[in-house]
Structure formats: structure tokens, C-alpha cells
Amino acid sequence: MIPITKTPKCYVGGSFIRSESGRVYEMRGSSGEFLANIPLCSRKDLRNAVEAAAKGGAGWAKRTPYNRAQILYRIAEMIESRAAEMSAWVPGKEVRATIDRIVHFAGWADKYEQVLGSVNPVASPHFNFTVTEPMGIVGILAPEDNPLLALMTLILPAITSGNSVVALASKNAPYPAILLGEMLAVSDLPGGVINLLTGDRAEILPTFATHEHIRALAGIATREEAVALQQGASESVKRVKLLAPDTDWYSARFESPYGIRDFVEAKTVWHPVGS
């Protein structure tokens, strides 16, 4: 019986794609054996993913917090149902921590507004409220280590609050992101809310920084990368949240609702008293 190797594809706009350039790079096992050809996405693929995120994100932002929570719970269930398959690529501890983190943010989906919003005292006969709104499209730069937990930890605060994301997965360990895309494709998450690319950071990073429709960036960066990202982001005034390469992704600090605040904007509403 001849084994048939799966052809991995990226997940963009609810569909599976190869790189528009047709390029791939080899993924090999610990003994150097060939495992799969992984799409080597280009800047054009990133721009296409941003377009998909813009289409999918508009409807996602209008979903009720309760509905977003239910969809996140469902994603956690789907990962749990394929935990054995995922554990072939990352430690079981990381799979369990990822499931727990998704459930945690699902619980915050209809509660973070009470933490981040406020009722403001004003010296006039008005009610004054500060409420949050999603920013739009968030670019995610995942690290090489903890390729599943780190990826979802970076994605969750953004999508919980109604944003859509374009994420660049780990280059050396891309398969967890490939499997995640397969699960998202059959989940209730609308296409375009999460878009997963694979490829070379050095090639795609400048476009992440300068693309005007990406409103925020989050992820891991070296000192040199951080300088390039900050400089590029300044042109379009996008928000940038970068972490050190040695970040502990299991830390409970990533479960704070204040992480959501990095990907929302505040809107103040005035309403006359008695009207």
C-alpha cells in the first residue's frame, strides 16, 4: 500500500489556498525525513488575505457577543475532538492549554465590555458612556516555538472583540496552523475572520508593517524586526504590540481581559437625560 501524503494548504477567506506564486518549502522531521511541502506565501498572498479579512470581519463585528462566545466554544470542542492528531505535532500539554485558553476567552466575549467600558460623570444633564468598538484587521506574527498555543494566544484577544486577523504561522513548525485551518473550515466561524499564512517572515514582514488596511500588529519580533515594524507602522498610524522571543506562553497574564483592550477603540456617547 502506497502512503499518500497530504498536501498542506493555507486557510484564507474560508478556503484552502496554495501560494499565488506556486512556491513551497520542505518541512522535515527530527531525523531529516521529508514530511510535506508547505506553501511559501508571498506579499501578494498577504494582500489577498487582508481583502478576505475585510470582507469577513464586517459581519463578525456585528455578531452579538453571545454568538461570538458560542463559536469560540465550538472551536475549542473541535480541537479537543482532534487532540490526538494535534498531539502528534505539539506536546499534549500545549494542546490542552490552547483549549483552555479558547474557553477562557469565550467566557469573556460577553463580559469584557463591562470591564473596558464605563459610565462617565459629566456636569450637564446627560448620560455619558464610553463603549468599545473593534479596530478592524489585526496582523499576527507567531513565534517559532509553541506554534499552536502562541498562535491562538495572539489571535484570541483580537477576534473576541470582533476584529478579523491575518496571521503568519511558525515557519519551522507550520503543521499545527494547517490543522487549525482544517478545523476552522468546518466550524461556525465565518470565512475571513481568521486567515492563516505560512512562509518566510523576512519576506512578508515589511508588508505587514506598511499595509494601510491592517490596523494593528501583535506578535514576536527580534530587536531588528521591532524597529522595522515600528517604522513601517508609523506611516499608517497602526497600533503595535510586540513581545520578546522568550515569552512564556503558558503564563496566566495572557488570560486577562485587558489584553482585549489592545485591539479595541473607545467611543464616547452622549445622551440627554429624560429623552
Secondary structure, 3 states (H helix, E strand, C coil): CCCCCCCCCEEECCEEECCCCCCEEEEECCCCCEEEEEECCCHHHHHHHHHHHHHHHHHHHHCCHHHHHHHHHHHHHHHHHCHHHHCCCCCHHHHHHHHHHHHHHHHHCCCHHHHHCEEECCCCCEEEEEEEEECCEEEEECCCCCCCHHHHHHHHHHHHCCCEEEEECCCCCCHHHHHHHHHHHCCCCCCCCEEEECCCHHHHHHHHHHCCCEEEEEEECCHHHHHHHHHHHHHHCCEEEEECCCCCCCCHHHHCHHHHHHHEEEEEEEEECCC
